[in-house]
Amino acid sequence: MEEHDITVLRLGHRPGRDRRMTTHIALVARALGARSVVISEKHPRLEKAVKEVTQKFGGNFSVRTEVKWKEFVRKWEGAVVHLTMYGEPLEKVIGGIPKENVLVIVGAEKVPPEVYKLSDFNVSVTNQPHSEVAALAIFLDRLTDSAWTGRNFKGRMRVIPVGNGKIVIDVDRGYLSDEECRRLLMEVGCEDYVISHVRAVAEVAVEIAKSCDADVELVRTAAMLHDIGRTKTHGPGHGYEGAEILRGLGFPENIVLIVERHVGGGLNSKGAAELGLPEKDMIPTTLEEKIVCIADKLVEDDKKVPIDREIQKLKEKGLDKAAERLQVLYQEVEDIASTDLDRLAT
């Protein structure tokens, strides 16, 4: 879901008293689907603060202050909705309000009588004293049919939903601590033995990454999360499922692709289709993708094993091409590391 064609007009803002409240109105508007907020009074600091939030957390939201509100409302080509405790009940009129090209007026202390006349709808979320921020939130949720719940802002800072504590990703880095990864794995339902396995894989992957001069922290995070898809399936599709989980949570693509491409020696589009997965190439291409893929094959359960064991297992299953691909991948990473990876992993 992208932002709807909805603009919020904050009317009667008092710079000395309403900055916090008006800022919250702007943030609610952005989070719940509006594309912009305009403020009748001049307030450069508030405008700057909202722009900084948008730059950091994403979206195409815009803010303007010192807008001539009467002219703005009269020129609006669409429905004008005024939120007021004296209006008609929300549940009575919501069905008649257009879903797009809507101007929502949110007043401060006193609203000029002219606003009521200029509005197509004077709407009351409740006729009891309440916060205009709460009224705006409820109205936007109802107007957009809660579409905001499925929106991905694709910002630099992304908050990952967990039941306890907080996990925040800075996309410029994209890395989490081992403890944050463990908490996330537990949150989505990973079993203890899976968590023990990924920890062992991460240890091996980090050692290989150091020898290859690769991005160690990227490798560490991706290795810790590489089997998150086992909450959906323990079959060869768990890499794809894990990638979908992480995409849904807003993880950066460099981590997602490592998870998606770690199964076997990687899956080509034909092999993926034969397994009932989307017909797409899931073969590791970056050094970090290759490292995590190899590290996973050097760990069985939570014990380190030689690569020949995994290659032999693939051959016994009749997967000769996968075994060959894994052997080539292993040799490539070993050449870059300039050391025996089996020895490094023990």
ABEGO torsion letter per residue (X at the ends): XBBBBBBBBBBGBBAAAAAAAAAAAAAAAAAAGBABBBBABBBAAAAAAAAAAAAAAEEABBBBBGBBAAAAAAABBEBBBBBBAABBBAAAAAAABBABGBBBBBBBABBBAAAAAABABBBBABABBBBAAAAAAAAAAAAAGGAAAABBAGBABBBBBBABEBBBBBAAAGBBBAAAAAAAAAAAGBBAAAAAAAAAAAAAAAAAAAAAGBBAAAAAAAAAAAAAAAAABABAAAAAAAAAAAAAAGBBAAAAAAAAAABEAEBBAAAAAAAGBBBBBABBABAAAAAAAAAAAABBEABBBBAAAAAAAAAAAGBAAAAAAAAAAAAAAAAAAGBBAAAAAX
